[in-house]
Amino acid sequence: MNTRMRRAAFAFCATAMAASLAACGSAKESGDKSDGGTKTAKGDDITVGLLLPENQTARYEKFDKPIIEKQISELTNGKGKVEYLNAKQDATLQSQQIDTMITKKVDVLILDAVDYKAVAQGVKKAKEAGIPVVAYDRLAEGPISAYTSFDNEEVGKTQGEALLKALGAKAKSGKVVMMNGSVTDPNAAQFKKGAHDVLDGKVSIGKEYDTKEWKPENANANMQGAISSLGKDKIVGVYSANDGMAGGIITALKGAGLKTLPPVTGQDAELAGVQRIVAGEQYMSVFKSYPQEAETVAKMAVSIAKTGKVDGSLKTTTVDSGTEKGVPAVIVPVVSLTKDNIKDTVVKEGYYTVGDICTGKYKAACDKIGLK
């Protein structure tokens, strides 16, 4: 699914005035007054539902959840509460979790969808119950109130450009394998489009896969199939949409007996991915500031719960989902991560220390690239 970004940012004014559910259509109210049933806007005592899609990728439990919880606490003077559930890559379970959040009468829901289409009915039910939904990291269908993520097509372009740079004169001398993400994730389609925009006409794509559930073992099996079909010596590079799959791909390449690995891309700056970059096994990853994204969605959610509007201090653009047009959005920039800028990205941002990265077998490689 393509997301049309209208780049001209506009100001979204968030006020502190009282707003009723009928007036704003998205903020859930604290209760009725005795004078004729007039409702008042929420204060700091709010409950935010947080639904994350899976726990295979390290980022969700390590960064997203704790940062969102901390930010919500700070924005509500310690009075805000977070109800958290993880779908473990199960779209049916996530639909049930949306129902649970509706039953618990949360004031706003942060939703990172397993399947962006499958959640549409749940998002609709939440809105009907007076619970606004903020789509997080993945653009969900249904009547969402706001969205924050990264420029996903730019992620794919960043990966494609890095792969072209790594290939140099070899770009058309052999075959490139493309290992895209899951078809149930709208981001995967955007990564793929961005990558194709850069790679098409400049490399020969020998095999291309959409990898079920983003699982490394599925990427590994796909890569084994590509090696068998194309021949290991014909593969000059691999586009991998994320680091987890890159790990499975590299295992398959090593298993095929390749002594010199072709450049492999990635995304998410996972610790294992960064270590593979240090060791020269993986060429690059895409560094995305999860703290910035998580802090942004917390600010969005708290503001919408209180006022029905996105915080006016946020620089917003708009996006169109499959069912909604002009959704206010904050898009966070991305950076190509290679062995040359590890210190300026993941170390500087506090993702990992040099000690975390340069353990045992990676110490010599760290020393070689000056990572001390």
C-alpha positions as CSV (number, residue, x, y, z in Angstrom):
1,M,0.0,0.0,0.0
2,N,1.4,3.4,-1.0
3,T,1.2,6.3,1.5
4,R,0.9,9.7,-0.2
5,M,2.9,12.1,1.9
6,R,1.9,15.8,1.5
7,R,5.2,17.4,2.5
8,A,3.9,20.9,3.2
9,A,3.6,20.8,7.0
10,F,0.7,22.6,8.7
11,A,0.2,23.7,12.2
12,F,-2.2,21.6,14.3
13,C,-3.3,23.7,17.2
14,A,-3.8,21.8,20.5
15,T,-5.7,23.8,23.1
16,A,-6.3,23.3,26.7
17,M,-10.0,24.2,26.5
18,A,-12.7,21.7,27.5
19,A,-13.9,19.6,24.6
20,S,-16.8,17.2,24.6
21,L,-16.9,13.9,22.8
22,A,-19.6,15.1,20.5
23,A,-17.7,18.2,19.7
24,C,-14.3,16.7,18.9
25,G,-15.3,13.2,17.9
26,S,-12.2,11.7,19.2
27,A,-11.4,12.5,22.8
28,K,-13.0,10.4,25.5
29,E,-14.4,12.3,28.4
30,S,-14.0,12.0,32.2
31,G,-17.7,11.9,33.1
32,D,-20.9,13.8,33.3
33,K,-21.5,16.9,35.3
34,S,-24.6,17.1,37.4
35,D,-25.9,20.2,35.5
36,G,-27.7,18.6,32.6
37,G,-25.0,16.0,31.6
38,T,-22.4,18.4,30.1
39,K,-19.0,16.6,29.8
40,T,-15.6,17.9,30.6
41,A,-12.2,17.2,29.0
42,K,-9.8,14.7,30.6
43,G,-7.0,15.9,32.9
44,D,-3.8,14.0,33.7
45,D,-5.6,11.0,35.0
46,I,-5.8,9.1,31.7
47,T,-5.3,5.5,30.6
48,V,-3.4,4.8,27.4
49,G,-3.8,1.5,25.7
50,L,-0.6,0.2,24.0
51,L,-0.8,-2.6,21.5
52,L,2.5,-3.7,20.0
53,P,2.7,-6.3,17.2
54,E,5.4,-8.8,18.1
55,N,8.3,-9.6,20.4
56,Q,10.7,-11.3,18.0
57,T,12.3,-7.9,17.0
58,A,14.3,-6.6,19.9
59,R,13.2,-3.0,19.6
60,Y,9.6,-3.3,20.9
61,E,10.5,-4.5,24.4
62,K,13.8,-2.8,24.6
63,F,12.9,0.7,23.3
64,D,9.3,1.3,22.3
65,K,7.4,0.1,25.4
66,P,9.6,1.5,28.2
67,I,10.1,4.9,26.4
68,I,6.3,5.3,25.7
69,E,5.5,4.4,29.4
70,K,8.1,6.8,30.7
71,Q,7.0,9.7,28.4
72,I,3.3,9.2,29.2
73,S,4.2,9.3,32.9
74,E,6.1,12.6,32.5
75,L,3.4,14.2,30.3
76,T,0.7,13.4,32.9
77,N,2.7,14.3,36.1
78,G,2.8,10.6,37.0
79,K,-0.9,10.2,36.9
80,G,-1.2,8.5,33.5
81,K,-1.6,4.8,33.2
82,V,-0.5,2.4,30.4
83,E,-2.4,-0.8,29.6
84,Y,0.0,-2.9,27.5
85,L,-0.5,-6.0,25.4
86,N,1.7,-7.7,22.7
87,A,0.1,-9.6,19.8
88,K,3.1,-11.9,19.2
89,Q,2.6,-11.6,15.4
90,D,-1.0,-12.9,15.7
91,A,-3.5,-10.6,13.9
92,T,-6.5,-12.5,15.4
93,L,-5.1,-12.1,18.9
94,Q,-4.5,-8.4,18.3
95,S,-8.2,-7.9,17.3
96,Q,-9.1,-9.5,20.6
97,Q,-6.7,-7.2,22.3
98,I,-8.5,-4.2,20.8
99,D,-11.7,-5.5,22.2
100,T,-10.0,-5.8,25.6
101,M,-8.9,-2.2,25.5
102,I,-12.4,-1.1,24.6
103,T,-13.8,-3.1,27.5
104,K,-11.2,-1.5,29.8
105,K,-12.4,1.9,28.5
106,V,-9.0,3.3,27.8
107,D,-8.9,7.0,26.9
108,V,-6.8,6.6,23.8
109,L,-5.2,3.6,22.0
110,I,-1.7,3.4,20.5
111,L,-1.8,0.7,17.9
112,D,1.1,-0.9,16.0
113,A,-0.8,-3.3,13.7
114,V,0.2,-6.9,12.9
115,D,-2.0,-6.7,9.8
116,Y,-2.9,-3.2,8.8
117,K,-6.1,-4.3,7.0
118,A,-7.3,-6.8,9.6
119,V,-7.4,-4.1,12.4
120,A,-9.7,-1.8,10.5
121,Q,-12.9,-3.2,12.1
122,G,-11.3,-3.0,15.5
123,V,-10.3,0.7,14.9
124,K,-13.9,1.4,13.9
125,K,-15.2,-0.2,17.0
126,A,-12.8,1.8,19.2
127,K,-13.9,5.1,17.6
128,E,-17.6,4.1,18.1
129,A,-16.7,3.6,21.8
130,G,-15.2,7.1,21.9
131,I,-11.6,5.8,21.9
132,P,-9.3,7.6,19.4
133,V,-6.6,5.4,17.8
134,V,-3.1,6.6,17.0
135,A,-1.4,4.4,14.4
136,Y,2.2,3.8,15.5
137,D,5.0,2.7,13.2
138,R,2.6,1.1,10.7
139,L,-0.2,2.9,9.0
140,A,-3.4,1.0,10.0
141,E,-6.7,1.2,8.1
142,G,-9.9,2.3,9.8
143,P,-10.7,5.8,11.3
144,I,-7.4,6.5,12.9
145,S,-6.9,9.9,14.5
146,A,-3.1,10.3,14.0
147,Y,0.0,8.5,12.8
148,T,3.7,8.6,13.5
149,S,6.4,6.5,11.8
150,F,9.5,6.9,9.6
151,D,9.5,7.8,5.9
152,N,9.3,4.2,4.8
153,E,9.9,4.7,1.1
154,E,13.0,6.7,2.2
155,V,14.1,3.7,4.2
156,G,14.0,1.5,1.1
157,K,15.8,4.1,-1.0
158,T,18.5,4.4,1.7
159,Q,19.0,0.6,1.6
160,G,19.0,0.6,-2.2
161,E,21.5,3.4,-2.4
162,A,23.8,1.7,0.1
163,L,23.6,-1.5,-1.8
164,L,24.5,0.2,-5.1
165,K,27.5,1.9,-3.4
166,A,28.7,-1.4,-2.0
167,L,28.3,-3.1,-5.4
168,G,30.1,-0.5,-7.4
169,A,31.2,-1.9,-10.8
170,K,29.7,-5.3,-9.9
171,A,26.1,-3.9,-10.0
172,K,25.3,-5.5,-13.3
173,S,27.8,-8.4,-13.3
174,G,25.6,-10.8,-11.4
175,K,22.2,-11.2,-9.7
176,V,20.7,-9.4,-6.7
177,V,18.3,-11.2,-4.4
178,M,15.5,-9.1,-2.8
179,M,14.2,-10.2,0.5
180,N,11.2,-8.0,1.3
181,G,9.1,-8.1,4.5
182,S,5.7,-9.5,5.2
183,V,2.8,-8.7,2.9
184,T,0.6,-8.0,6.0
185,D,2.8,-5.1,7.0
186,P,2.1,-1.9,4.9
187,N,5.6,-0.7,5.7
188,A,7.1,-3.6,3.9
189,A,5.4,-2.5,0.6
190,Q,6.8,1.0,1.1
191,F,10.3,-0.3,1.8
192,K,10.1,-2.4,-1.3
193,K,8.9,0.5,-3.5
194,G,11.6,2.8,-2.2
195,A,14.3,0.1,-2.9
196,H,12.9,-0.6,-6.4
197,D,12.9,3.1,-7.2
198,V,16.7,3.1,-6.7
199,L,17.6,-0.4,-7.9
200,D,15.5,-0.9,-11.0
201,G,17.5,-0.6,-14.2
202,K,20.8,-0.5,-12.3
203,V,21.0,-4.1,-11.1
204,S,19.6,-7.5,-12.3
205,I,17.2,-8.9,-9.8
206,G,17.5,-12.6,-9.9
207,K,15.0,-13.6,-7.2
208,E,12.5,-11.6,-5.1
209,Y,10.6,-12.8,-2.0
210,D,8.0,-11.4,0.3
211,T,9.0,-13.0,3.6
212,K,6.2,-14.4,5.8
213,E,6.0,-12.7,9.2
214,W,9.5,-11.2,8.8
215,K,10.9,-14.4,10.3
216,P,14.7,-15.0,9.9
217,E,14.1,-18.7,9.4
218,N,11.8,-17.9,6.5
219,A,14.4,-15.6,5.0
220,N,17.0,-18.3,5.5
221,A,14.8,-20.8,3.6
222,N,14.1,-18.3,0.8
223,M,17.8,-17.6,0.5
224,Q,18.7,-21.2,0.3
225,G,16.2,-21.4,-2.6
226,A,17.8,-18.5,-4.3
227,I,21.2,-20.0,-4.0
228,S,20.0,-23.2,-5.4
229,S,18.2,-21.5,-8.3
230,L,20.8,-18.9,-9.2
231,G,24.1,-20.4,-8.1
232,K,26.0,-19.0,-5.1
233,D,28.7,-17.5,-7.3
234,K,26.1,-15.5,-9.4
235,I,24.7,-13.6,-6.4
236,V,26.5,-10.2,-6.0
237,G,24.3,-8.6,-3.4
238,V,21.2,-9.1,-1.2
239,Y,18.6,-6.5,-0.4
240,S,17.3,-7.5,3.1
241,A,14.5,-5.4,4.4
242,N,15.6,-5.8,8.1
243,D,18.4,-7.0,10.3
244,G,16.6,-10.1,11.6
245,M,16.2,-11.4,8.0
246,A,19.7,-10.4,7.2
247,G,20.9,-12.8,9.9
248,G,19.0,-15.7,8.3
249,I,20.3,-14.7,4.9
250,I,23.9,-14.6,6.0
251,T,23.6,-18.0,7.7
252,A,22.4,-19.4,4.4
253,L,25.2,-17.8,2.5
254,K,27.8,-19.2,4.9
255,G,26.1,-22.5,4.8
256,A,26.5,-22.5,1.0
257,G,30.3,-22.3,1.5
258,L,30.8,-18.7,0.4
259,K,34.1,-17.4,1.8
260,T,33.5,-13.8,0.7
261,L,30.0,-12.7,1.4
262,P,28.1,-10.3,-0.9
263,P,26.9,-7.1,0.6
264,V,23.7,-7.5,2.6
265,T,21.5,-4.6,3.7
266,G,19.3,-4.4,6.9
267,Q,17.2,-2.2,9.0
268,D,16.5,-1.5,12.7
269,A,20.1,-1.3,14.0
270,E,19.7,-4.5,16.1
271,L,22.7,-5.4,18.2
272,A,23.4,-8.6,16.3
273,G,23.1,-6.6,13.1
274,V,25.5,-3.9,14.3
275,Q,28.0,-6.7,15.3
276,R,27.7,-8.3,11.9
277,I,28.5,-4.9,10.3
278,V,31.6,-4.6,12.6
279,A,32.6,-8.1,11.5
280,G,32.1,-7.3,7.8
281,E,29.4,-9.8,7.3
282,Q,26.5,-7.3,6.9
283,Y,27.1,-4.2,4.9
284,M,24.6,-1.7,6.5
285,S,21.5,-1.2,8.5
286,V,19.0,1.7,8.7
287,F,19.2,3.6,12.0
288,K,15.9,4.9,13.1
289,S,15.5,6.9,16.3
290,Y,13.0,4.7,18.2
291,P,13.2,7.1,21.2
292,Q,12.1,10.0,19.0
293,E,9.3,8.0,17.5
294,A,8.1,6.6,20.8
295,E,8.3,10.0,22.5
296,T,6.3,11.5,19.6
297,V,3.5,8.9,19.8
298,A,3.2,9.4,23.5
299,K,2.9,13.1,23.1
300,M,0.3,12.6,20.4
301,A,-1.7,10.1,22.5
302,V,-1.8,12.2,25.6
303,S,-2.8,15.4,23.7
304,I,-5.6,13.6,21.8
305,A,-6.9,12.0,25.0
306,K,-7.0,15.4,26.8
307,T,-8.0,17.7,24.0
308,G,-9.0,15.7,20.9
309,K,-6.2,17.3,18.9
310,V,-2.6,16.6,18.1
311,D,-0.1,18.6,20.2
312,G,0.6,21.9,18.5
313,S,4.3,21.7,19.2
314,L,4.7,18.8,16.8
315,K,5.6,19.4,13.2
316,T,3.0,17.6,11.3
317,T,2.2,16.6,7.7
318,T,-0.7,14.4,6.5
319,V,-1.0,10.9,5.1
320,D,-3.7,8.9,3.5
321,S,-4.4,5.4,4.6
322,G,-6.6,3.0,2.7
323,T,-9.7,4.3,4.4
324,E,-8.8,7.8,5.7
325,K,-7.5,10.9,4.1
326,G,-5.6,13.8,5.6
327,V,-4.5,12.0,8.8
328,P,-2.2,14.2,10.8
329,A,1.2,12.6,11.0
330,V,4.8,13.1,12.2
331,I,7.5,11.5,10.1
332,V,10.8,10.8,11.8
333,P,14.0,10.9,9.6
334,V,16.3,7.9,9.1
335,V,20.1,7.4,8.7
336,S,22.2,4.8,6.8
337,L,24.3,2.9,9.4
338,T,27.6,1.5,8.3
339,K,30.8,0.6,10.2
340,D,31.9,4.3,9.7
341,N,29.2,5.9,11.8
342,I,28.4,3.4,14.6
343,K,29.6,5.8,17.2
344,D,27.6,8.7,15.9
345,T,24.3,6.7,15.8
346,V,23.6,3.8,18.1
347,V,26.3,4.6,20.6
348,K,25.6,8.3,20.7
349,E,21.8,7.7,21.0
350,G,22.4,5.3,23.9
351,Y,21.1,2.2,22.1
352,Y,24.3,0.3,23.0
353,T,27.7,0.9,24.5
354,V,30.9,0.1,22.8
355,G,31.2,-2.7,25.4
356,D,27.9,-4.1,24.3
357,I,29.0,-4.2,20.7
358,C,32.6,-5.2,21.0
359,T,32.3,-8.4,23.0
360,G,34.7,-11.4,22.7
361,K,34.9,-12.3,19.0
362,Y,34.1,-8.8,17.8
363,K,36.8,-7.0,19.8
364,A,39.5,-7.3,17.1
365,A,37.1,-6.2,14.4
366,C,36.1,-3.2,16.6
367,D,39.8,-2.3,17.1
368,K,40.3,-2.5,13.3
369,I,37.6,0.1,12.6
370,G,38.5,2.3,15.5
371,L,35.5,1.5,17.6
372,K,36.9,1.8,21.2
